[in-house]
Amino acid sequence: MSLPATVVTPPLVDQVDIVIPTIRSLDFLEQWRPFFQPYHLIIIQDGDPSIKIRVPEGYNYELYNRNDIERILGSKSCCVSFKDGACRSFGFLVSKKKYIFTIDDDCFVAKDPSGQEINALAQHIRNLVTPSTPFFFNTLYDPYREGADFVRGYPFSLREGVTTAISHGLWLNVPDYDAPTQLVKPRERNIRYVDAVMTIPKGTLFPMCAMNLAFDRELIGPAMYFGLMGDGQPIGRYDDMWAGWCAKVTCDHLGLGVKTGLPYLSHSKASNPFVNLRKEYKGLFWQEDLIPFFLNVTLPKECTTAQKCYIELSKLVKEKLVAIDPYFEKLSDAMVTWIDAWNELNPSTDGTPTGKVQPSKPK
C-alpha cells in the first residue's frame, strides 16, 4: 500500500501579494509558476492602456492600467509615476495583504551552487517573519538561521531582536549598476552567490533595488512610495533609491529592521546605459546631497506610525532640498498626496477600504 504524497502548503499564501510593473506580456511567470501560482498577483500596466497584456493561464491576478489609476484616485493619481517602474507603488496602495513581494518582469529563477532552484518568495517570507538585529552587529550575520546563533560578546538584552519590516534580495547575472558603471563594465556579470542574510545597522543607508524586494505592508507600506519619476519628471531610475532612503529612516525611527542578502534571482536584461544616463544624470549629482540629508534626519517622537514619519519627511524635503532643485517641492507635495491616497484607501486598522476598488480585468 503506497502512502499519500505529502502536500506542502505555500507559506502565508493568504497574506502575500506579488506586485509586478510591466509594459509587456508576462511570459516570465511561466518559469516562476511552481513558486508564484498559489499567490495573488497585482499587475500594474505602465504605458499605453490600450495594449493588451497577456498573463499566463492559471494565475489569480488583478490588472490595473493608467485609466484605472485615474478612475480610482481621481486628482490624487498625479502622485503615481507614468512610464517608469515607480508605478508599482499603486499596487502597494490597493493591496490589502500584510506582505508585499515585488519583482521586475526581466527577473527569473536562479539556482544555488548545488543546482537547486531558489524559491525567492519563500526566503523573503523567512526573512520577514524572523527578527532583525539593527542595534548590534552579529558577525555570524543572521543569528536566527538554522545552524547560526549569537556570537560570544553579543548582549543578551538585544538578542530578542526587533520586527523585520523589509527584506532586500540580490541578483545573479546582470548587476544592478548605474549608467557610468554599465558603460565601463558592459560585460560584467555577477556570478558570486553568498549564502548570507544580514541586518543593515541602524543609522546606515543602503541602495535599495526594487527588482527583488519584500516588505511588511502594514508596518512600512506608507513609506514605500517610489516618488515622481519617468514621464514629465527630470529624473528616473531613482525611484527605489528614494523609497529605500525614506523607508530606512522610518524603520530606524520606529525600531524596525531591514535585512539584505538572500534570496537571489537571475536578472536577465541589461538596459541601455546611454538611455539610463539620460534618466540618472541629475540623480548622480543630487545623491551627493540627498544621502547626507537622510543620514542627518531626526524625526520627532510624536511620529509613531509610518504615515506620520512620512508626512514629517515631506516637510523636511520641502524645507531642506528645494534649494537643490525646484523638483523637490513638487516631490514633497506628491509625498503628502500619496499619504492622503493611502489613508483614503486604507482608512481602518484592518485595511478595509470605504470604496470598492476594482481593476479593469479582475481574475
N, C-alpha and C positions, 0 to 999 in steps of 0.2 A: 504494500500500500504506500503510495507516494504521499509525501507531506505537501500541503498547500504552499504556494510561493509566498514569501514574505513581501508584504506591501509596505513600501516606505512612503510615509506621508511627507510631502514637501514642508519645510519649516515655515511657520507663520503665514500660510498661504492666504488666509483671510485678512492679514494685517499689512500686506505689502502691495503697492502699486509700482509698476515699471513705467517710467516716463521716457518717451523717445521723441526727440525733434527730428523732422525729416523733410526732404523735398522730393523723395523718390520712393518707389515701391520697396517694401521691407522684406526682400528675399533673404536678407541676412538672418532673419528669425528662424529659417529652416535649420540652421546649424545649432541655434540655441534651444530648439524645441524640447529636448529632454529636460532642460532646466527651467525654461520660462513658461511652457504651455499651461501649467496649473495656475498661473498668476494672471492678474488683471493688468492690461496694458492701457496707458493713456498716451495717445499719439498726437503730437502737435504738428500739423502740416504747415510748413512755412512756405512763403511764396504764393503763387497763383492758386486760389482756392478752386478754380475750375478744373485743375488737373486731378485726375483720379489716382489715388494712392492704393496700390494693391497690398493687402495684408494676407499672409498665408492662411489657409483654412485651418480651423480648429482652435484659433486664439480668441479669447474673450477680451474685447477691446472697445474703447471709445476713441473716435477720431474727431479732432477739432481743427478747423481751419480759421483763417482770419475773419471770415464772416461770422463764425460762431463766437470768436473772442469779442468782436464789436457788439454782437447781439447780447451777450451775457454781461459784459462790463459797461457797455454804453460809453460815456465820456471817459471813464477810467481806463478804457482799452489803450489809451495813449502811453501807459506805463509798460506795455508789453512790446518788446522789440520785434521788428519786422525784418525779414531777410537776414537772420542771424540765429545761431543756436541758442541765444538767450531767450528765445520764445518758449523754451522748455519751462520757464518759470510759471507759465499759465497752467501747466499740468500739475505743478505743486499746489497751485491755488485751488483748483477744483477737486483735487483728490480728497478723499475722506478717510484714508487709511493712516495708520500710525507711522509706517515706514515708507520711504521712497527710495527706489533704486533707479538711477538714470544712466543711460548708455547711449553712445552715438551709433549711427547705422553703418559705420565702417569698422566696427569692432566685432571680433569673432572669438570663438572659444580657443583658449590657449591650452597648452599641455605643460605639466610639471616635468622635472628632469627624468622621472620614471616613465614618462609617456602617458600618464593618466590625464584625461580631460579635466579641466578645472571648472567646478561649479562656482562661478564668481558670486552669484547671488547668495548662495548658502554661506560662503565665507564672510560676506558683508554682514549677514544676519548674525553670525557668530561674533563678529567684532562689536556689533551694536548691543547685543544682549549681555556682553561681559563688560566689567568696569574698565575705566581708564585710570592712568596714574600721572596726571599733569603736574603734580607738585613736587615730585622727586623721581629722578630717572632711574629705572631698573636696568642694569647692564645686561641682563638676560632678556631684554625687551619685554614682550607681553607676558607677565607672570601668570596669567590666567589660562594660558595654553597648556594642553596636556604635555607633561614632561618638563614643565618650567615652574618656577616659583620665585619668590623674592630672595634676593641675594643677601648675604651677611652684611649687616650695617644698614639695611633698609628699615626706616622707622615703623614700628608696629602700629603706631597711631594712624599711619597713612595707608595701611595695607588693605583696607576695605575698598579703597578707590572711589571713583565718582562715576555717575552715569555717562555712558558714551552717547554723544549726540551725532557724531559724523564719522563715517568710515570711508577713507580715501584709498582707492585701489590704484594699481600701477598697470603697465602695459609692456608687452614684448613686441618686437619687430620695429615699427616706425615710432621713433621717440616723439614726445610732445615738446618740440623745440620752438623757440621763437624764430622769426624770419631771418635775422642775421646769422644765427647758428645753423639754420637749414641751408643757407647759402654757402657756408664754408664747409659743411659736412653733409652734402646731399645724399651720400650713400650709406651713412652710418645707420646701423640698426642695433637695437638693444637686445642682446641675447642673454643677459645675466638674470637669472632667477634667484632672488634672495628670499629664503624661507623665513621671513620675519614680519612681525607686526609690532609697531611701537606707538606709544602715545607721544604726540607733539607737546613739549612742555608749555606750561602757562607762560605767557609773555612772548612767545615765539610765533611769528607768522610763517606761512608756507604758501607755495604756488599751487592752488587747488585746480585740478583738472576735472572737468565735468564728464569726460567720456567713460568713467568707471567710478561712480560715486553713489554712496547711500547715506541716508540720514534719518534721524527721528523727526518726523514732520511735526509732531505735537510739541516737541521741545524747542526746535530751532528753525522750523519751517518759515516763519515770518522774516527771518534774517537771510534766507536763501533766495534773495532777489538778485537776478543776474543783470540788472541795470538796463540802461538805454544804450543799445549797441546797434550796429548794422545800418539799415536804410535811414537816411536823414540825419545820422549822427557822425561826429568827427572821429570816431574810434570803433574798432571791432576787435574781436579775439581777446578782450579783457573781461568778458562777462563772468567767467568762472573765477578769474583772479579777484574781481571786485567782490563777488559773493563770498569767496574764501576769506578775504580780509575782514569783511563785516561779520561773518559768522564766527570766525575765530575770536575776535574781540568780544563778541557777545557770549560765546562759550566761556571764555576766561572770566568774564564778569559774573556769569551765572553759576560758575563752578561745575561746568560740564566738560567732557573730554572729547578729544579728536584723535582718531587712530589713522595711521598710514602704513602702507606695505601691502601684504596680501589682501585681496586676491589680484592675480594678474589676468589680463585678457590680451588678445592679439590685435593690435592696431594695424590696419592693412593699407590705408591710403595716405600718402604724403601729399599734403596740399601744396599749391603753387607758392613758393617762397616770395615771389615778386608781388603777387596779389596779397599775400599775408603782410608784407612790409608796408604796403599802402594802408592796410587796415590798422596795423600796430604802430605806425610811425609816431603819432602823438603819445601813445601809451608808453613807448620806450623812454621818452623823456619824462613824462608825468610820473611814472612809477618811482623815480628817484625822490620825489616829494611825497607821494602817496604812502609809501611804506613807512617813512618816519612819522607821518601823521597818524597812522594806525598804531604804530608802536607806542605812541605817546597819548593815545586816547584814554581818558578816565571817565567812566560812566558813574552817575550818582547812584547811591544805594537805593533810591526810590525806583530804579529800573529793575523790576523783579520778574519781568517776562521778556521774551524775545521781541514782542511788539514794542514795548516801552523802550527797550535798548535801541531798536531801530529808529524810532522817532527821534531819540536823542542824537543818534549818529547823523540823521538827516540835518539836524540843526548845526552840528559841528561841521558837516560838509559845506553847508552854505556859509558858515562863519569863517572857516579856515582855508577852503580850497578854491573859492571863486576867484581869488587873486591869481591862481594858476591859469584859469580859463573860464569864460562865462558858461561853458558847458556844465560846470558843476552846480550852478544854480538850477539849471534845468533838471539835472540828475537828482538834486536834493528834493525838488518838488515831486519828481516821479517816485522817490522813496516814500514820501507821505501818501501819495495816491495809491501805491502798492499796499500799504498797511490799511488804508481805507477799504480797498477792494478785499483784502484778506478778512477784515472784520465783518464786511458785508456778507461774504460767502461762508464765513465760519464764525457766526456770532455767539454760539453757545459752547459750553465747555466740552460737549461731546461732538462738536463739529457739525451738527445738523444745520444745513442751510435754511434760510427762511424762504427762498425761492427755489424753483425747480431748475436745475442746471442740466441741459441736455445737449449732447454733441450733435453734429449733423448726421452721424451714422453710428448709433449705438449698436453694440453687439452683446 
